[in-house]
Amino acid sequence: MTRGTQHRWLRFVPGLIAAVLVGCAHIPKQSEAVKRAGLEASTAELRTRAVELGRELMREIELAADSISSRSTDPAIRRNCALLKLSTLSAGTEAVLRQDPVVTMLDLYAFRVQLSDFLSSPAGYSSLGPDVSIAQRTLARIASMWEGEATAMGAHFSDEDRGKLESWAHANPIDQLPFTRATLAGGLAQKLRSEQSGIGVAVSGMQESLDRLEARVSLANEYAIKQAMWLSEFASIEVGRSPEATELKGTLASTRSLMEYTPEMIASERAATLADLERQRLATLEALVKERMILTETIAHEREIVLQAVAEQRAIVMRQVDSLRVSVVVDGVHIVDHLMLRIVELIGALVVLGAIALLVLRQRS
């Protein structure tokens, strides 16, 4: 865009600011610009709302880019998603960290229009692929949030002023990733200061002040780590596009194929091992059965031999017992006979003795 074109669009800016900054009564602790604009809220509240809106814009773009990246396997699209987050962080932070919250709101509106135009263009589709609609829906939500914040601030945006601002955004497009956008704030401040208007003096004064830095530092700190992470992600994608990385990817792909085949190979080896163990188990059981049969036969044979020997010994014992019984009976008969003989002899002796005694007594008488 030529310098003449820029100056032509800048002629609309003072009228645009005057139309947007319409408010109600005076509120304490307002900056000179807010007082001149007649907005109801204090400068601190307006700045807080503007910072939160910018933070929400960057968060929504981050979520949309991550969603597109997760759905795609194309390295170029994933690379462009990282570039979109980095470029949005830089442009959004630049817009949010303006001293004047009113300029911040207008610059965020212009940035949203520029980004929406890019995503709707062939360049946006080729950069983010068919899922670019996710980012387009995100920008539609951001537009609704901007309108809500502007209404809460007490600002009124006519269709004519909205058309002028959108025309400026269309004339300063974003056409590639990464992008550096033309901002509304720089040209606006220069134009207002050159005209020595009241709002221009207030904007100049705010650019020179250093108050209310807490929100700016907070936003910068919040996204510093994310920016480092996105830069690392982008660097990894860039490294992945090098020939060495291609060779490494081939090696990793081979390794991955091997790793994917490894479970199948392990399962096959496991099945073969289990089959071999099963065969060995069956062979062992068969050998044990045979050994058991042999042992059973041996035990049965030995049992028969033992039983036969026991029967023979029993028969011998029975014969010996019978022989002993017969001997005892014979011996008993002999003893009885001998005893009877002795008794008869004793009785005979007593009879003889009695006869002798009787004879002796008769002779004495």
Beta strands, then each sheet from edge to edge (+ up, - down):
end
